[in-house]
Amino acid sequence: MKKVLVLYSGGKDSMLSAMLLIEQGYQVFLVHYDNSLEIGNHNVNNWCSYRK
């Protein structure tokens, strides 16, 4: 089974995308994000530190 990661904002578009992928046989992993947050170097550095 193919696996896919979907950035999920909680809206209709991301939910529909996830549902369509599931129907096509993908194992879907949702990662929720808040699209009102500003992305900058500070946030990217924190994310990279988290991944280590």
Secondary structure, DSSP 8 states (H G I E B T S, - for coil): --EEEEEE-SSHHHHHHHHHHHHTT-EEEEEE--TTS---HHHHHHHHHHH-
